[in-house]
Amino acid sequence: MFSFFKFLQKFFKDLKSNKGLWFTTLAVISVTGIFLCLYILTNMTESVSKEVYENISRNYTKNYKNRVLKKEENLKKIILSLKSNEELIANIENNNLVTVGEEITFFNDTFKKTGFTKTQLSFYPVINQVNQYRNSINTVINSKNRIFGLEVLLDGIFYVYIEPIIKDDKLIGILELKEEVQSFKAEYLKDDLIFMFLLEERMLNKLSIATRGDNYREVIESVYVETAKYDNQFFGKIIEAGKDEYNQMIERGYSVDDTYFRSAQKVSDINGNIIGLVLIGETAEGSGSFVNIVDDMTKTVTTVALGLVISILLFMF
């Protein structure tokens, strides 16, 4: 160890005796150290930016799940109020289907008049026949348990709440309350956020020809959007960015460009099958946007670091 220190002392003594080599070595070490610090600082800043985006994306995901739970609670409350309607239950029990149909129509008209234009009530009589309805309704008939979830139906994509009506331990009918997934769009708009649902191509056949028509456009990677109901620029930017950026968005759970920040999450239907993608985002325009705040922070750190490097280099030479 002592020999090593003596070697270093001799090395620096010889180096200092050669002024040109000494200053060149100092300059190289200093510049290398400066650029190493710049590299570390830039990477730390990028890491912080990434962490901010990931946290925002996780918050959006959590927020969406909470909204779905709230929707379930709201639909449940409406169904329970209908089940407490003695006249409706009596007509169902007595199999007065015409009267029940008129009452269901009245409730749907009331929903529309009170602003719930995307909410629809349906009634299914119990017939002594196996699998007389679609799978979710048949499941409730067989299990006598309520279910809630997302479904692609003939007339669109809905969150459905299906409730069995039981009287004296006997199943007498099924009530279904459904609300379009697009109803979230208005909710998010109140918070200056953008909502969009992208549907898997294989689910298009579940829609009726009239519903499907020319209304759906392929975005990328076999997912489609109902163009008339959502922001064209919002999904247009995804098309413009291309397949690789789309796949990165799916992998990371978010994407950010010069116009939008998007949080992406896959969603399952009532049977547990992945049927599409929910995008929640906001515009990157404006000084108050967190995207611009993060971007400005990165640019400021980079500018300050570069200024420091240039100042030190000018001082040295």
URLINQUI-V500481 format. One record per residue. N is the residue number from 1. RES is the residue in three letters. SS is DSSP state (2 for helix, 1 for strand, 0 for the rest). PHI is phi in degrees with one decimal (* if undefined). OMEGA is omega in whole degrees, -180 to 180 (999 if undefined). Layout:
# URLINQUI-V500481
[[N | RES | SS | PHI | OMEGA] [N | RES | SS | PHI | OMEGA]]
This chain:
# URLINQUI-V500481
[[1 | MET | 0 | * | 180] [2 | PHE | 2 | -62.6 | 179] [3 | SER | 2 | -63.3 | -179] [4 | PHE | 2 | -66.6 | 179] [5 | PHE | 2 | -65.5 | 177] [6 | LYS | 2 | -64.0 | 178] [7 | PHE | 2 | -63.5 | 179] [8 | LEU | 2 | -64.2 | 179] [9 | GLN | 2 | -61.0 | 180] [10 | LYS | 2 | -65.7 | -178] [11 | PHE | 2 | -62.9 | -179] [12 | PHE | 2 | -69.9 | 178] [13 | LYS | 2 | -65.3 | 179] [14 | ASP | 2 | -66.4 | -178] [15 | LEU | 2 | -68.6 | -179] [16 | LYS | 2 | -70.0 | 179] [17 | SER | 2 | -67.2 | 177] [18 | ASN | 0 | -103.0 | -173] [19 | LYS | 2 | -57.7 | -178] [20 | GLY | 2 | -62.6 | -180] [21 | LEU | 2 | -67.0 | -180] [22 | TRP | 2 | -61.8 | -179] [23 | PHE | 2 | -69.1 | 178] [24 | THR | 2 | -65.2 | 179] [25 | THR | 2 | -64.1 | 178] [26 | LEU | 2 | -60.1 | -179] [27 | ALA | 2 | -63.1 | -179] [28 | VAL | 2 | -63.3 | -180] [29 | ILE | 2 | -63.0 | -179] [30 | SER | 2 | -64.7 | -179] [31 | VAL | 2 | -63.7 | 178] [32 | THR | 2 | -60.8 | 179] [33 | GLY | 2 | -64.0 | 180] [34 | ILE | 2 | -63.1 | -179] [35 | PHE | 2 | -68.5 | 175] [36 | LEU | 2 | -65.6 | 177] [37 | CYS | 2 | -63.9 | 178] [38 | LEU | 2 | -61.9 | 179] [39 | TYR | 2 | -63.0 | -180] [40 | ILE | 2 | -63.6 | -178] [41 | LEU | 2 | -63.6 | -180] [42 | THR | 2 | -63.7 | 180] [43 | ASN | 2 | -67.1 | 177] [44 | MET | 2 | -64.2 | 179] [45 | THR | 2 | -65.0 | 178] [46 | GLU | 2 | -63.4 | 179] [47 | SER | 2 | -64.7 | 178] [48 | VAL | 2 | -65.0 | 178] [49 | SER | 2 | -59.5 | 180] [50 | LYS | 2 | -61.5 | -180] [51 | GLU | 2 | -64.6 | 178] [52 | VAL | 2 | -62.6 | 180] [53 | TYR | 2 | -61.9 | 180] [54 | GLU | 2 | -64.9 | 179] [55 | ASN | 2 | -65.6 | 178] [56 | ILE | 2 | -62.0 | 180] [57 | SER | 2 | -62.5 | 178] [58 | ARG | 2 | -63.3 | 178] [59 | ASN | 2 | -65.6 | 177] [60 | TYR | 2 | -63.7 | 179] [61 | THR | 2 | -62.8 | 179] [62 | LYS | 2 | -62.9 | -180] [63 | ASN | 2 | -62.0 | 180] [64 | TYR | 2 | -64.5 | 179] [65 | LYS | 2 | -61.6 | 178] [66 | ASN | 2 | -65.9 | 178] [67 | ARG | 2 | -67.4 | 178] [68 | VAL | 2 | -65.2 | 178] [69 | LEU | 2 | -62.3 | 178] [70 | LYS | 2 | -65.3 | 178] [71 | LYS | 2 | -63.1 | 177] [72 | GLU | 2 | -58.7 | 180] [73 | GLU | 2 | -63.1 | -179] [74 | ASN | 2 | -66.3 | 179] [75 | LEU | 2 | -66.5 | 179] [76 | LYS | 2 | -63.1 | 180] [77 | LYS | 2 | -61.6 | 180] [78 | ILE | 2 | -64.9 | 180] [79 | ILE | 2 | -61.2 | -180] [80 | LEU | 2 | -64.1 | 178] [81 | SER | 2 | -67.4 | 177] [82 | LEU | 2 | -69.2 | 179] [83 | LYS | 2 | -67.7 | 178] [84 | SER | 0 | -86.2 | 177] [85 | ASN | 0 | -78.5 | -174] [86 | GLU | 2 | -61.5 | -179] [87 | GLU | 2 | -65.5 | 179] [88 | LEU | 2 | -63.4 | -179] [89 | ILE | 2 | -63.0 | 179] [90 | ALA | 2 | -63.6 | 179] [91 | ASN | 2 | -66.4 | 177] [92 | ILE | 2 | -66.5 | -179] [93 | GLU | 2 | -63.7 | -179] [94 | ASN | 0 | -86.7 | 177] [95 | ASN | 0 | 61.7 | 176] [96 | ASN | 0 | -83.3 | -170] [97 | LEU | 2 | -65.4 | 179] [98 | VAL | 2 | -64.2 | 179] [99 | THR | 2 | -63.9 | 178] [100 | VAL | 2 | -60.2 | 179] [101 | GLY | 2 | -60.6 | 179] [102 | GLU | 2 | -65.8 | 179] [103 | GLU | 2 | -68.1 | 178] [104 | ILE | 2 | -63.0 | 178] [105 | THR | 2 | -62.3 | 179] [106 | PHE | 2 | -61.5 | 180] [107 | PHE | 2 | -62.3 | -180] [108 | ASN | 2 | -65.4 | 176] [109 | ASP | 2 | -64.2 | 178] [110 | THR | 2 | -65.0 | 177] [111 | PHE | 2 | -57.5 | -178] [112 | LYS | 2 | -65.1 | -178] [113 | LYS | 2 | -66.8 | -179] [114 | THR | 0 | -93.6 | 174] [115 | GLY | 0 | 97.6 | 179] [116 | PHE | 0 | -90.5 | -174] [117 | THR | 0 | -71.2 | -178] [118 | LYS | 0 | -101.3 | -179] [119 | THR | 1 | -108.1 | -177] [120 | GLN | 1 | -142.6 | 179] [121 | LEU | 1 | -103.6 | 177] [122 | SER | 1 | -136.2 | 177] [123 | PHE | 1 | -125.8 | 179] [124 | TYR | 1 | -123.9 | 176] [125 | PRO | 1 | -70.3 | 179] [126 | VAL | 0 | -87.6 | -179] [127 | ILE | 0 | -111.9 | 180] [128 | ASN | 0 | -74.2 | -178] [129 | GLN | 0 | -150.4 | -178] [130 | VAL | 0 | -83.0 | 176] [131 | ASN | 0 | 54.6 | -180] [132 | GLN | 0 | -80.0 | -178] [133 | TYR | 0 | -122.9 | 177] [134 | ARG | 0 | -70.4 | -170] [135 | ASN | 2 | -56.0 | -176] [136 | SER | 2 | -64.6 | 178] [137 | ILE | 2 | -67.6 | 179] [138 | ASN | 2 | -61.5 | 179] [139 | THR | 2 | -61.7 | 179] [140 | VAL | 2 | -67.4 | 178] [141 | ILE | 2 | -61.5 | -177] [142 | ASN | 2 | -74.3 | -176] [143 | SER | 2 | -93.5 | -176] [144 | LYS | 0 | 61.3 | 177] [145 | ASN | 0 | -117.8 | 179] [146 | ARG | 0 | -71.4 | 175] [147 | ILE | 1 | -139.4 | 179] [148 | PHE | 1 | -140.6 | 177] [149 | GLY | 1 | 167.7 | -177] [150 | LEU | 1 | -92.6 | 179] [151 | GLU | 1 | -140.7 | 171] [152 | VAL | 1 | -96.5 | -177] [153 | LEU | 1 | -110.7 | -178] [154 | LEU | 0 | -58.0 | -174] [155 | ASP | 0 | -101.1 | 175] [156 | GLY | 1 | 145.8 | -179] [157 | ILE | 1 | -108.3 | -171] [158 | PHE | 1 | -133.7 | 161] [159 | TYR | 1 | -90.5 | -175] [160 | VAL | 1 | -117.9 | 174] [161 | TYR | 1 | -121.8 | -174] [162 | ILE | 1 | -114.9 | -172] [163 | GLU | 1 | -123.3 | 175] [164 | PRO | 1 | -77.1 | 176] [165 | ILE | 1 | -105.0 | -176] [166 | ILE | 1 | -118.3 | 178] [167 | LYS | 1 | -130.1 | -178] [168 | ASP | 0 | 54.6 | 179] [169 | ASP | 0 | 63.8 | 180] [170 | LYS | 1 | -119.4 | 178] [171 | LEU | 1 | -75.9 | -177] [172 | ILE | 1 | -113.5 | 179] [173 | GLY | 1 | 170.8 | -179] [174 | ILE | 1 | -129.6 | 172] [175 | LEU | 1 | -105.8 | 178] [176 | GLU | 1 | -128.0 | 175] [177 | LEU | 1 | -118.0 | -177] [178 | LYS | 1 | -130.2 | -179] [179 | GLU | 1 | -138.5 | -177] [180 | GLU | 1 | -59.5 | 178] [181 | VAL | 0 | -62.3 | -180] [182 | GLN | 0 | -66.3 | 179] [183 | SER | 2 | -59.6 | 178] [184 | PHE | 2 | -66.2 | -178] [185 | LYS | 2 | -57.7 | 180] [186 | ALA | 2 | -65.5 | 180] [187 | GLU | 2 | -63.5 | -179] [188 | TYR | 2 | -71.5 | -180] [189 | LEU | 2 | -61.8 | 178] [190 | LYS | 0 | -62.8 | 179] [191 | ASP | 0 | -99.9 | -179] [192 | ASP | 0 | 59.0 | 177] [193 | LEU | 0 | -117.1 | -177] [194 | ILE | 1 | -111.9 | 178] [195 | PHE | 1 | -117.4 | 178] [196 | MET | 1 | -150.7 | 176] [197 | PHE | 1 | -116.8 | 176] [198 | LEU | 1 | -106.8 | -174] [199 | LEU | 1 | -102.5 | 176] [200 | GLU | 1 | -63.1 | -177] [201 | GLU | 2 | -58.1 | -177] [202 | ARG | 2 | -67.3 | 180] [203 | MET | 2 | -89.7 | -178] [204 | LEU | 2 | -61.2 | -178] [205 | ASN | 2 | -67.2 | 178] [206 | LYS | 2 | -75.8 | 176] [207 | LEU | 0 | -80.5 | 176] [208 | SER | 0 | -69.1 | 179] [209 | ILE | 2 | -59.9 | -180] [210 | ALA | 2 | -64.5 | -180] [211 | THR | 2 | -70.8 | -178] [212 | ARG | 2 | -70.7 | 178] [213 | GLY | 0 | 41.3 | 174] [214 | ASP | 0 | -106.0 | -174] [215 | ASN | 0 | -79.9 | -175] [216 | TYR | 1 | -104.3 | -180] [217 | ARG | 1 | -123.1 | 177] [218 | GLU | 1 | -69.4 | 178] [219 | VAL | 1 | -93.2 | 178] [220 | ILE | 1 | -174.5 | 176] [221 | GLU | 0 | 52.6 | 175] [222 | SER | 0 | 63.2 | 170] [223 | VAL | 1 | -117.3 | -173] [224 | TYR | 1 | -122.3 | 178] [225 | VAL | 1 | -126.5 | 175] [226 | GLU | 1 | -82.6 | -166] [227 | THR | 2 | -60.2 | -175] [228 | ALA | 2 | -71.0 | -173] [229 | LYS | 2 | -101.2 | -174] [230 | TYR | 0 | -130.6 | -176] [231 | ASP | 0 | -66.9 | -178] [232 | ASN | 2 | -62.5 | -179] [233 | GLN | 2 | -69.0 | -178] [234 | PHE | 2 | -62.7 | 178] [235 | PHE | 2 | -85.9 | 177] [236 | GLY | 2 | -63.1 | 179] [237 | LYS | 2 | -67.2 | 177] [238 | ILE | 2 | -68.5 | 178] [239 | ILE | 2 | -61.3 | -178] [240 | GLU | 2 | -64.3 | -178] [241 | ALA | 2 | -68.9 | 176] [242 | GLY | 0 | 96.2 | -173] [243 | LYS | 2 | -62.8 | -176] [244 | ASP | 2 | -62.5 | 180] [245 | GLU | 2 | -66.7 | 177] [246 | TYR | 2 | -63.3 | 180] [247 | ASN | 2 | -63.1 | 177] [248 | GLN | 2 | -65.4 | 178] [249 | MET | 2 | -62.3 | 179] [250 | ILE | 2 | -63.8 | -178] [251 | GLU | 2 | -68.7 | -177] [252 | ARG | 2 | -82.0 | -176] [253 | GLY | 0 | 93.0 | 178] [254 | TYR | 1 | -160.3 | 171] [255 | SER | 1 | -145.8 | 180] [256 | VAL | 1 | -142.2 | 176] [257 | ASP | 0 | -137.6 | -176] [258 | ASP | 0 | -73.7 | -176] [259 | THR | 0 | -117.6 | -173] [260 | TYR | 1 | -137.7 | 162] [261 | PHE | 1 | -109.8 | -179] [262 | ARG | 1 | -129.3 | 169] [263 | SER | 1 | -103.5 | -176] [264 | ALA | 1 | -120.7 | 177] [265 | GLN | 1 | -145.9 | 177] [266 | LYS | 1 | -74.5 | -179] [267 | VAL | 1 | -127.3 | -179] [268 | SER | 1 | -108.5 | 177] [269 | ASP | 0 | -87.6 | -175] [270 | ILE | 0 | -64.0 | 179] [271 | ASN | 0 | -98.7 | 178] [272 | GLY | 0 | 89.1 | 179] [273 | ASN | 0 | -92.8 | 176] [274 | ILE | 1 | -65.9 | -177] [275 | ILE | 1 | -119.9 | -178] [276 | GLY | 1 | 175.8 | -173] [277 | LEU | 1 | -137.2 | 174] [278 | VAL | 1 | -101.5 | 176] [279 | LEU | 1 | -112.9 | 175] [280 | ILE | 1 | -127.3 | -176] [281 | GLY | 1 | -152.8 | 177] [282 | GLU | 1 | -149.8 | -179] [283 | THR | 1 | -73.5 | 179] [284 | ALA | 0 | -92.0 | -179] [285 | GLU | 0 | -80.2 | 177] [286 | GLY | 0 | 95.4 | -177] [287 | SER | 0 | -68.3 | -179] [288 | GLY | 0 | -83.5 | -180] [289 | SER | 0 | -68.7 | -179] [290 | PHE | 2 | -64.1 | 178] [291 | VAL | 2 | -63.5 | 179] [292 | ASN | 2 | -68.7 | 178] [293 | ILE | 2 | -62.5 | 178] [294 | VAL | 2 | -64.6 | -179] [295 | ASP | 2 | -64.5 | 179] [296 | ASP | 2 | -64.4 | 178] [297 | MET | 2 | -61.7 | -180] [298 | THR | 2 | -62.6 | -179] [299 | LYS | 2 | -65.4 | -180] [300 | THR | 2 | -64.4 | 180] [301 | VAL | 2 | -62.6 | 180] [302 | THR | 2 | -63.6 | -180] [303 | THR | 2 | -64.0 | 179] [304 | VAL | 2 | -61.4 | -180] [305 | ALA | 2 | -63.8 | 179] [306 | LEU | 2 | -65.0 | 178] [307 | GLY | 2 | -62.1 | 178] [308 | LEU | 2 | -63.7 | 180] [309 | VAL | 2 | -61.6 | -178] [310 | ILE | 2 | -63.6 | -180] [311 | SER | 2 | -61.9 | -180] [312 | ILE | 2 | -65.6 | -180] [313 | LEU | 2 | -64.4 | 178] [314 | LEU | 2 | -64.6 | 180] [315 | PHE | 2 | -64.8 | -177] [316 | MET | 2 | -72.6 | -173] [317 | PHE | 0 | -112.3 | 999]]
